[in-house]
Amino acid sequence: MEALKKFAAYIQNLDTKQSQKFILITLSAVTICVCGLTYFIQEKKDELITKITQLNKLAEKAARIIVDNKKMTEKEFHLKDILDKNKDFTIKGFFEQFTRDLGITAESGWETRSETINEKFDEVTLPAVFKGQTSESLVKFLETLDKNEMVYLKELSIKKEAQGKITFDVVLATKQYKPLLE
């Protein structure tokens, strides 16, 4: 408190020129401090805005990943349910019945192949070639196949032949559930 009284007495004893000089120096110092503080706050604000923007982008990405994961989990449970209901299903047996029902015959040499997709499922594929077919038979083939939940069309190649006929090569596929080994 004593120091404050001495400082107040010193200021009161200043003449006009010295008072103006003191006020100018004080205002300059306050202005420099305010400008420095404003600059510092502005820099921190810009830095924080950049970080918040990055965090928002990461949050949106995480939300999309969560939604995608939920969809994949639902599809996985649906697929497991379908596979559990059709334990005796084989793509070869399906294909034989499917072509017989449609009244079309595939070229010989269609053998199944199995490929690991992930730790829970294998994909079983069956390539087949149908020669001398009409576009209507292909449409019927695709429409009928689309109604089946167990088998899907993985690849399709169509070649034009003479007399309005076509050859189509297909690769049919299905998933096979791998039971967890303990």
Helices and strands as residue ranges (DSSP letters): H 2-12, H 16-85, H 91-102, E 113-116, E 121-133, H 135-146, E 151-160, G 162-164, E 166-177
